[in-house]
Amino acid sequence: MVGKACQSRELPHEKEKDSPTLIPPWPEDGGDLSHPRPSKATEILEACNSNDATMLIIHATSPQGLVADGVRRLAWPILLGCRGCDKERLRDWRDLPRHTDEDQVKLDVNRSFIYYPSNQTEKQLERRKGELSDLITEVLRRHPMLCYFQGYHDIVQVLLLVLGVENAGPAVAHLSLLRIRDFMLPSLSPALIHLRLLPSILYCMNPPLCRHLSQTQPFFALAATLTLYAHDIQEYGDIARLFDFLLAQESVVSIYLFAVIIQSRTDELFEIPADEPEMLHSVLSKMPKPLDLEDLISKTMALYKRHPPQKLPDRIWRRVSSNSVLKTTQALTAEQTLEDGEKMFQKQALELKRREAKEKLMLVLYKYRKSASTVGMAIFVGLLSVWLRKEMTGEVAASVLRRLAEALKNVVNP
């Protein structure tokens, strides 16, 4: 899914009338475009010049990805749909109301840049942390509905290092609202729905291994998938390469990747008894080292093509909200704006409220399930919830269900 680009903005070198191309000079930060394949770098830059997202997706998925940071600085904004976004028109974020999660942001930023960059002085690292804090705070203040989660800073620091301070803001905003929106809702339950796909994918790959892990909940994959693996991968070159791939694919591919990683550890996992879920969880929650990223990416795409999400067993895909990024990123080159992301966010938030109100109501009914009148009421509530979804907005429906739950408490337990 590629977001809809903002109004065109001049890129460096466009002002030079004698230069008809947007291809930048060789980078000065070690991003050597001559390694490993100069012709591929040239092809990618040509795709950037023509805004060819389809070709960029092909290159990002093929061996060596987008090659180097000098290329990524042009390619990633196109993949995220924020090329040409104009920050100059926006109100200074420092004048915007404070976001409720800013204290947690400061705590997490203080723990950032542990593994990379490795060639920075203490003063340079402090400056980096200040830039990271400002970047996250700006996005949260401009989009106050977003809820910060621990590990978000791991994602943002990768974008900051690759794109630089000036260009990272729009990329982080687009990623947050259009690619990882499910993780930034008021509840983490939508993120857990992502994990529920994992057993179904694993069953398609390796039924015996799936059965062996059946007593272990898939929460072991939360840290990796929540942070696009940035929390677990310690080598800068590896995480930049993996971001090439993940930014070029729909969000569900991240779950397929984790399934492939599990498959790669089959022998190790079968050595641990199935009735020791704590041990299995401990092993699975850590990334194996070293990671052969090119092999994993190739196998992930092959797995996805053999077993697309729509054909996973138990109709698990039907349980995913149509507003989830799992489904809204399926069309890789579809045009989406930040406003689209905010609208889908609001729809998902209302769905959450309605679901939580219904679950609260059903808990009340279960508590008093021995009452004959409650049995009849359970049927009534089920029919009522269906009607509410059709006739009322999520906010109103949730409010009605909450009031009904309180009323039932008084009826069955006066």
N, C-alpha and C positions, 0 to 999 in steps of 0.2 A: 504494500500500500504506500503510495507516494502522496503526500499532502499537496494541496493546491498552493502553488507558489504565490508569494505576495507580489505587489507591484514591482516591476523591474527596477533594479538599482544598479548603477554602474559598478562594475568590478574593476579591480586594478588592471591597468593596461588598456582599458576601453577608451581612455582619453587620448591615447596615442594614435593619431589618425593614420600613421603609417603602419600600424600593426592591426591586421584584420582578425587576429585570433586572441582568445582569452587564455591561451596556454601560458602559465606563469614561468618565471625563470627558475632554474634549479634551486631547490630549497637550501637554506644556509644552516639548518638545524640537524643535519645528519640524515635527512630523508633522501637517501641516494636513489634517484629514479633509474639509475643504470643497473640496479640489482633488484630482482634477479632477471628481469626481462624487459629491456628498453622498449621493444615493440609493443608490449602490452601496456606499458605506461602511456605511450603515445596514443594507442587506441582508446584508452580510458579518457584521456584528456580531450580527444576528439569527440567522444560521447558527451563529455561535460559541455563542450562548446556548443553542441547541437541540442543540449538538454534532453538527451536520449536516455530516459530512465530505464527502459527495457534493456538496452545494451549494458548499462551500469550494473543491473541486477545479474546479468550473465557473467560479467567480469568479477563481481563481488563473490559469486558462488564458485567460480572456477579456481584452480590451484593458485596460491599466492595472493588471492583476493585483489585488493586495490593497490597493492605493491608498496606504497610509502605514504607518509603523512602529507607530503607535498601534493599528492594526488587526492588524498582523502579530503583535504580542505575544500576542494571543489565538488567532489562526488557526494560526500555525506549530506550536505544541505539539499542536494537534488533528491536523494533517496528519502529524506525526511520532509521534503516539500517546503523548505524555507529559504530556498535560494532567492536572493534579492529582497528579503524582508527588511523593511526600513525601520530601524530603531529610533532614528532621529525624530520621528513624528510623535513618539510616545512620551507621555509625561514622565518626569524623573521618578524612578521607582522609590527613591528615598522619601518622597513626599506622600507616598501611599500609606494607608493604615498598616500597622504592624500585624504580621500573621501569627496565629496562636502557637505555631510549632517552631518559632525561631530559636527558642532556648535549646531545644533538642538539636537543631541544626548546628549550633555552635559547639555543642558537645561532640557531635560526630565529626565535624570538620577538624577538630583538634586531633582526631585519630586518623586523618587522611594522609595520603602520599607516603605510606609506610614502605612500599616495595619499589615504587617508581614515582618520579624520575630519580635515578641513583647518583647523578652527577651534580646535585645541587648543594649549595651551602645552606647553613641553618637560616641565614637571612633570606635567601631565595625561597626556601620552603615556607617560611612565614608569609612571604609575599604571595606565594601560590595559595596558601590557606585563606588569606584575605580575599583573593580573587574568587575562590571557590565559594566562600561564605556569601559574598555579594551576589554571585551568580544564582545560587539557590534561593536566596532571599528575594531577589528580584522576580524570579519566576513565581514564587509563592505569593508575593504581594500583587503581582499583575493578574494572577488567577487564584484568588483566595479560596475557592471551593476545593482546591487540591489539598490533600492531606499528606503530609510528609511521612515517610516510613524510613526506619533505620536501614541503611544500605543504599538509599537513594544517592547519597553523596559519592558512593563508589562508582555509580553510573556517570554522574555529572563530571567527576574528575577526569574520566576518559575523554569525554567530549571537550572539556576545557583544554586538556593537553594537546589534543589533535587540532582543534579548530581555532584555539586562541581566544583571548578575552572578548574581542570585538564581535566574533561570529558565533560564539557558543550559545548566547542567550536565546535567539530564535530556535536553534536546534533543540535545546533542552525543553523549551515550551512545547514544540511540536511533538517531541518524543513523549513528553509527559501526558499530553491530552489525547494523542492519537495512537500511541504504541503501547504505553504501560499504564493507561488510564485505570484499568481494573485494580492496580496496586495502590492507587491514590484516592480511593473512595473512603467514606467514613468507617467502613468495616473491611477486614481482610478476607471476608467470606468469598468475594469474587475471585481473589487470588487462589483460594483453596480449590475452587472449581477447576482451575487450570491443572492442579495436581491430581484431581480425580480422573483426568484423562490418561494419566501415566500407566495405571494397571492395564487399561484396555489396549494401549499401544504395545505394552510389553507382552501381553498375551498374544497379540498378532505375531510378534517376533519370535517368542520363545515360551510356549505354554508351560513347560516344566519349571522354568525359572520364575515365571509369574506365580505359579502355585507355591513355589518355595518361599516367595516373599509375601504371600497372602496374609500372613499374620502381622506384617509390618506396614503401618500406615505410610503413605507417600510423603509425609511431612519432611522427610530427609532432603527432598528436592527444593524446599522452599527458599533457602538462602541463595542458592545458585540461580534459580529461575527468576526470583524476585529482583535480583540485581543484574540480570543479563550476564551472569557468571563473573562480573567484575569484582565481586567480593572474594572469589575463590582463586582466580587466576593471578599469579604474582608477577608474571613476565609481561612487560609493557607491549612488546611486539606481538605476543600471543593474544592479548585482550583486544588490541587494535585490529588484528586480523579477524578475530571472532566477531567483533562489531561490524566489520565489512559484511559478513555473512548475515548476521541477525537483522541489521538495518535494511537489508535487501529482501527479506522474507517476511511472510505474515507471522504474527505473534505466536501462533501455536507451534511453529517450528522449533522454538526453544524447548518445548516439552519433548518433542521427538528427539532432539539432540540428547537430552538427559536419558531417554530410554536407550539410545545407542551407547552411551557411556556405561549404563548398567550392564548391557549385553557384553561389553568388552571386559567385564569383570566376572563373567559367569563362573569360571573355575574357582576364583577366590570366594565368591558368595556361597557356592555349594559346599565349601569346607566349613561353613558356619551352620549349625543346626537351625532348622526352620522355627523351632520353638524358643529361639533366643532373639526375639525381635529387637531388644535393646542393642545387642551387639551388631545386628544387621543394620540398624538405623545409624549407629556410630560409624560404621564403615562407609555406608552409602552417602552420608552427609559430607564426606570429604572427597575432593576431586583426586583421582589417581594421578600419579606423576611418573614419567612425563606424559603430556597429552599430545597425541598425534592429531593435530587439528585438521589437517587436510584429509586424513582418512576418516575422521569422525564426521566432517562436513559431507563428504561424498556418501557415506553410509546413511546419514540423516536424510539427504535428499532422496536416496533410493528407497528408504523406508517410507517416507512421506508419499512417494508416488505409488508404492504398492498398497499402502493402507491409509488413504486420505481420511481426515477426521470424520467426514460424512458417512464413512463405511465402518467405523469402529464398532465393536460389539456392544450389546446392551443398550443400544440407542443413546449412548452417553452424550453424543453431540447435540441431541435434541434438548437436553437439559441446560444447555448454555444459552444465556440471554442473547437476543439478537443485537443488543447494544454493547455486548462485550467486545473487547479488542480481538478476541479469538475469532470473531466473525466479521467485524468491521474492517479488518486489515486483509481480508481474503483477496480482494481485488488489488493486486500489488501496485498498479499504476492509476488507481482511482484518485480523483482529486478531492481532498478534504481540507478544510480550513480549521483554524483554532476555534472559530465559532461553532463549527460542526462538532468538534470535540467537546466543547462546553455543553452543548445541547444533549449529546449522548451521555455525558457525565450526569446531568440532571435527571435524565430518564433512569439511569442505573441507580442513582441515589434514591429515587422514589420507589423503584422495585425493591430495594433493600428494606426501606421502611415498611412497605406492605408485607414483605416476607417475614420480617422480624415480628410485626404485630400479629400475623397469623400464627407464627410459631408460639408466641406467648399465649395466645388464645387456646391453642391445642394442648399446651401444657396444663392449663387450667382444667380443660375437659378431661385430660388423662388423670389428673389428680383426683377428680371426682367421677371417675369412669363407672363406679358401681351403681351410681344413681340412674334409674331407668329413664328419668326425664332428661338426664344428660346425654344418654345415647341418642335420643331423638334430636336433641339440640346439636349434637355433633354433625348429624346429617344436614340439619338446617344451616349450620355454619359453613359447611362445605359448599352448599348451593349458594349461600350468600356471598362467599368470597369470589365465586365465579361471576356472579352478577355484578359485584363491585368492580371487578377488573374491566368489565365491558362498559359499565355505565358511568364510572367515576374516575377522576384522576387518582394517581397513586397516593397523593397526600391525603385526600379526603377518605379514600378507602382505608388507609392505614389508621386514620383517626377513628373511623367507625369501628374497626376491629378492636382497637384498644379499649374503646368505651364499652364494647360488648363483653370483652374479657372481664372488666371491672364489674359490670352488671351481673355476669354469671357467678362471680365470687359471692355476691350478696344473695343470689337466688339459692345456690346449693349449699351455702355456709352462712346463713343469716346470723 
